[in-house]
């Protein structure tokens, strides 16, 4: 009997030891499973982040191929810090890369884009993008001072939209802002260019920067008379190194207005159907800006931090450093009917 009891005790002890060992094994398995799950989640998040980095598509690109300008607008946020302009064929190469990456719309800006080779450089790019790349939309932003009817005759058929910057319909205000040169009347020139757009079937647009010198102006009558397809109304924006800070060529601190005053201007013009408002919040990161070296400019830190050139590293690598807010791009109405073939305008 004593031997049987001893055997039972030994058997129970063995079971206890084995159970303890099994328990430790199970705990290890659980720990490993949790670790693996966490690692899997990390890999999934990392993979998702990489996918998001890769997923930015340059649907609409603003190519500022020159920084030179004949106007001296006090709030300018892309100033004449260099005189560099890419050779035409290199610029075409970059545009071809953008088209391959998904670009549908190109907007040429400056500086003043009509300054380079008296508008011929711009004209050849417009022609290339429409005829060779067959982009749905090709547009230009200009102050309008150097545009000629001859340019429209040569290149107008390939241009979808021409936007003229006009901040006031009072010449004294334009001069105060710096939007003018010599004795030229900016508003008269705007009307002349608007008529050429009608004659040569180019959709006409107006861009206005609202600042402390024009914030109280009523532009309803003039905008209705001119009847642009879009009237982009921007709140004056500060960019360090461009129009603010020690290294800036312009100092727009005296031009800025509050969000409340900007909204008052919008309310005054709320009956204008073509008005497209852009506050600082909407504007800052929702544009893909390409500089004169074909580098994307990241404005998320309140300044313009350049990527490497798309000519050196390609569009996919460069766009990761653009700071582009694609959601805000769509939220602000960045994608719209931008091909004149689809606008059904009465010329």
LINFENCOR-V359145 format. One record per backbone hydrogen bond with DSSP energy under -1.0 kcal/mol. CO is the residue of the C=O (numbers start at 0). NH is the residue of the N-H. If there is no record, write none. Layout:
# LINFENCOR-V359145
[[CO & NH] [CO & NH]]
This chain:
# LINFENCOR-V359145
[[0 & 4] [1 & 5] [2 & 6] [3 & 7] [4 & 8] [5 & 9] [6 & 10] [7 & 11] [8 & 12] [9 & 13] [10 & 14] [11 & 15] [12 & 16] [13 & 17] [14 & 18] [15 & 19] [16 & 20] [17 & 21] [18 & 22] [19 & 23] [20 & 24] [21 & 25] [22 & 26] [23 & 27] [24 & 28] [25 & 29] [26 & 30] [27 & 31] [28 & 32] [29 & 33] [30 & 34] [31 & 35] [32 & 36] [33 & 37] [34 & 38] [35 & 39] [36 & 40] [37 & 41] [38 & 42] [39 & 43] [40 & 44] [41 & 45] [42 & 46] [43 & 47] [44 & 48] [45 & 49] [46 & 50] [47 & 51] [48 & 52] [49 & 53] [50 & 54] [56 & 58] [58 & 103] [58 & 104] [60 & 106] [61 & 289] [62 & 64] [62 & 108] [67 & 111] [72 & 75] [78 & 80] [86 & 90] [87 & 91] [88 & 92] [89 & 93] [90 & 94] [91 & 95] [92 & 96] [93 & 97] [94 & 98] [95 & 99] [96 & 100] [97 & 102] [98 & 101] [103 & 136] [104 & 60] [105 & 138] [106 & 62] [107 & 140] [111 & 114] [114 & 117] [115 & 118] [116 & 119] [118 & 122] [119 & 123] [120 & 124] [121 & 125] [122 & 126] [123 & 127] [124 & 128] [125 & 129] [126 & 130] [127 & 131] [127 & 132] [128 & 134] [136 & 105] [137 & 159] [137 & 160] [138 & 107] [139 & 162] [141 & 164] [147 & 151] [148 & 152] [149 & 153] [150 & 154] [151 & 155] [154 & 157] [155 & 158] [159 & 202] [160 & 139] [161 & 204] [162 & 141] [163 & 206] [169 & 173] [170 & 174] [171 & 175] [172 & 176] [173 & 177] [173 & 178] [176 & 73] [177 & 71] [177 & 179] [180 & 183] [184 & 188] [185 & 189] [186 & 190] [187 & 191] [188 & 192] [189 & 193] [190 & 194] [191 & 195] [192 & 196] [193 & 197] [194 & 198] [195 & 199] [196 & 201] [202 & 161] [203 & 228] [204 & 163] [205 & 231] [206 & 165] [207 & 233] [209 & 235] [210 & 213] [210 & 214] [213 & 216] [218 & 222] [219 & 223] [220 & 224] [221 & 225] [222 & 226] [229 & 205] [230 & 275] [231 & 207] [232 & 277] [233 & 209] [238 & 241] [238 & 242] [241 & 249] [242 & 251] [243 & 240] [244 & 247] [251 & 254] [251 & 255] [254 & 211] [257 & 261] [258 & 262] [259 & 263] [260 & 264] [261 & 265] [262 & 266] [263 & 267] [266 & 269] [268 & 271] [271 & 274] [273 & 230] [275 & 232] [277 & 234] [278 & 282] [279 & 283] [284 & 324] [287 & 61] [288 & 296] [289 & 63] [290 & 293] [293 & 309] [294 & 290] [295 & 306] [297 & 304] [298 & 301] [301 & 239] [304 & 297] [308 & 311] [308 & 312] [309 & 313] [313 & 317] [314 & 318] [317 & 320] [318 & 321] [324 & 328] [325 & 329] [326 & 330] [327 & 331] [328 & 333] [329 & 332] [335 & 337] [338 & 341]]
